[in-house]
Amino acid sequence: MNMRRKVRTRIAPSPTGFLHLGTARTALF
């Protein structure tokens, strides 16, 4: 779980939180 959180912030630390969520999904899946 910690790794996923790190990846999310590493990929796209957006202030909205919506963009980085979508980017993390694309990177993970």
C-alpha distance matrix in Angstrom:
0.0 3.8 5.4 5.3 6.5 8.8 10.1 10.9 12.9 14.3 15.7 17.4 17.2 19.5 20.9 20.9 17.3 18.6 19.3 16.0 14.4 16.9 16.6 12.9 13.9 16.8 15.1 12.5 15.3
3.8 0.0 3.8 5.4 5.2 6.3 8.7 10.0 10.9 12.3 14.4 16.1 15.5 18.3 19.6 20.3 16.9 18.9 19.2 15.7 14.9 17.7 16.8 13.4 15.3 17.9 15.7 13.8 17.1
5.4 3.8 0.0 3.8 5.4 5.1 6.2 8.6 10.1 10.3 12.1 14.6 14.8 17.8 19.8 20.6 17.1 18.7 18.3 14.7 14.2 16.4 14.9 11.5 13.6 15.5 12.8 11.1 14.7
5.3 5.4 3.8 0.0 3.8 5.4 5.1 6.2 8.8 9.7 10.6 12.6 13.1 15.6 17.7 17.9 14.3 15.4 15.2 11.7 10.7 12.9 11.9 8.2 10.1 12.5 10.3 8.5 11.9
6.5 5.2 5.4 3.8 0.0 3.8 5.5 5.2 6.4 8.6 10.1 11.3 10.8 13.3 14.9 15.5 12.0 13.9 14.1 10.5 10.1 13.1 12.2 9.1 11.6 14.2 12.4 11.4 14.8
8.8 6.3 5.1 5.4 3.8 0.0 3.8 5.4 5.3 6.0 8.6 10.4 10.1 13.4 15.4 16.7 13.6 15.7 15.1 11.3 12.0 14.6 12.7 10.0 13.2 14.9 12.4 12.1 15.8
10.1 8.7 6.2 5.1 5.5 3.8 0.0 3.8 5.5 4.9 6.0 8.6 9.7 12.8 15.5 16.4 13.2 14.6 13.3 9.6 10.3 12.0 9.7 7.0 10.3 11.5 8.7 8.9 12.6
10.9 10.0 8.6 6.2 5.2 5.4 3.8 0.0 3.8 5.4 5.4 6.5 7.2 9.6 12.2 12.7 9.5 10.8 9.9 6.1 6.8 9.2 7.6 5.2 8.7 10.5 9.0 9.5 12.7
12.9 10.9 10.1 8.8 6.4 5.3 5.5 3.8 0.0 3.8 5.6 5.7 4.8 8.1 10.4 12.1 9.5 11.8 10.8 7.2 9.2 11.8 10.0 8.6 12.3 13.7 12.1 13.0 16.3
14.3 12.3 10.3 9.7 8.6 6.0 4.9 5.4 3.8 0.0 3.8 5.8 6.5 10.1 13.0 14.8 12.5 14.3 12.4 9.0 11.3 13.0 10.2 9.2 12.9 13.4 11.0 12.6 16.0
15.7 14.4 12.1 10.6 10.1 8.6 6.0 5.4 5.6 3.8 0.0 3.8 6.6 9.3 12.8 13.9 11.6 12.5 9.9 6.9 9.4 10.1 6.9 6.8 10.4 10.3 8.3 10.7 13.7
17.4 16.1 14.6 12.6 11.3 10.4 8.6 6.5 5.7 5.8 3.8 0.0 3.8 5.6 9.3 10.4 8.8 9.9 7.2 4.7 8.3 9.3 6.9 8.0 11.4 11.6 10.8 13.2 15.7
17.2 15.5 14.8 13.1 10.8 10.1 9.7 7.2 4.8 6.5 6.6 3.8 0.0 3.8 6.6 8.7 7.5 9.9 8.4 6.0 9.3 11.4 9.9 10.3 13.7 14.7 13.9 15.7 18.5
19.5 18.3 17.8 15.6 13.3 13.4 12.8 9.6 8.1 10.1 9.3 5.6 3.8 0.0 3.8 5.5 5.5 7.6 6.3 5.8 9.0 10.7 10.2 11.5 14.3 15.3 15.4 17.3 19.6
20.9 19.6 19.8 17.7 14.9 15.4 15.5 12.2 10.4 13.0 12.8 9.3 6.6 3.8 0.0 3.8 5.6 8.4 8.7 8.7 11.0 13.3 13.5 14.5 17.0 18.5 18.8 20.3 22.5
20.9 20.3 20.6 17.9 15.5 16.7 16.4 12.7 12.1 14.8 13.9 10.4 8.7 5.5 3.8 0.0 3.8 5.4 6.9 8.1 9.5 11.4 12.6 13.8 15.6 17.3 18.3 19.7 21.3
17.3 16.9 17.1 14.3 12.0 13.6 13.2 9.5 9.5 12.5 11.6 8.8 7.5 5.5 5.6 3.8 0.0 3.8 5.7 5.5 6.2 8.9 10.1 10.6 12.5 14.6 15.4 16.3 18.2
18.6 18.9 18.7 15.4 13.9 15.7 14.6 10.8 11.8 14.3 12.5 9.9 9.9 7.6 8.4 5.4 3.8 0.0 3.8 5.6 5.1 6.5 8.8 10.1 10.9 12.8 14.5 15.5 16.6
19.3 19.2 18.3 15.2 14.1 15.1 13.3 9.9 10.8 12.4 9.9 7.2 8.4 6.3 8.7 6.9 5.7 3.8 0.0 3.8 5.3 5.3 6.2 8.6 10.0 10.8 12.4 14.2 15.4
16.0 15.7 14.7 11.7 10.5 11.3 9.6 6.1 7.2 9.0 6.9 4.7 6.0 5.8 8.7 8.1 5.5 5.6 3.8 0.0 3.8 5.5 5.0 6.0 8.5 9.8 10.3 11.9 13.9
14.4 14.9 14.2 10.7 10.1 12.0 10.3 6.8 9.2 11.3 9.4 8.3 9.3 9.0 11.0 9.5 6.2 5.1 5.3 3.8 0.0 3.8 5.5 5.2 6.3 8.8 10.0 10.5 12.1
16.9 17.7 16.4 12.9 13.1 14.6 12.0 9.2 11.8 13.0 10.1 9.3 11.4 10.7 13.3 11.4 8.9 6.5 5.3 5.5 3.8 0.0 3.8 5.4 5.1 6.4 8.7 9.9 10.5
16.6 16.8 14.9 11.9 12.2 12.7 9.7 7.6 10.0 10.2 6.9 6.9 9.9 10.2 13.5 12.6 10.1 8.8 6.2 5.0 5.5 3.8 0.0 3.8 5.4 5.1 6.2 8.5 9.9
12.9 13.4 11.5 8.2 9.1 10.0 7.0 5.2 8.6 9.2 6.8 8.0 10.3 11.5 14.5 13.8 10.6 10.1 8.6 6.0 5.2 5.4 3.8 0.0 3.8 5.4 5.0 5.9 8.3
13.9 15.3 13.6 10.1 11.6 13.2 10.3 8.7 12.3 12.9 10.4 11.4 13.7 14.3 17.0 15.6 12.5 10.9 10.0 8.5 6.3 5.1 5.4 3.8 0.0 3.8 5.5 5.2 5.8
16.8 17.9 15.5 12.5 14.2 14.9 11.5 10.5 13.7 13.4 10.3 11.6 14.7 15.3 18.5 17.3 14.6 12.8 10.8 9.8 8.8 6.4 5.1 5.4 3.8 0.0 3.8 5.6 5.3
15.1 15.7 12.8 10.3 12.4 12.4 8.7 9.0 12.1 11.0 8.3 10.8 13.9 15.4 18.8 18.3 15.4 14.5 12.4 10.3 10.0 8.7 6.2 5.0 5.5 3.8 0.0 3.8 5.7
12.5 13.8 11.1 8.5 11.4 12.1 8.9 9.5 13.0 12.6 10.7 13.2 15.7 17.3 20.3 19.7 16.3 15.5 14.2 11.9 10.5 9.9 8.5 5.9 5.2 5.6 3.8 0.0 3.8
15.3 17.1 14.7 11.9 14.8 15.8 12.6 12.7 16.3 16.0 13.7 15.7 18.5 19.6 22.5 21.3 18.2 16.6 15.4 13.9 12.1 10.5 9.9 8.3 5.8 5.3 5.7 3.8 0.0
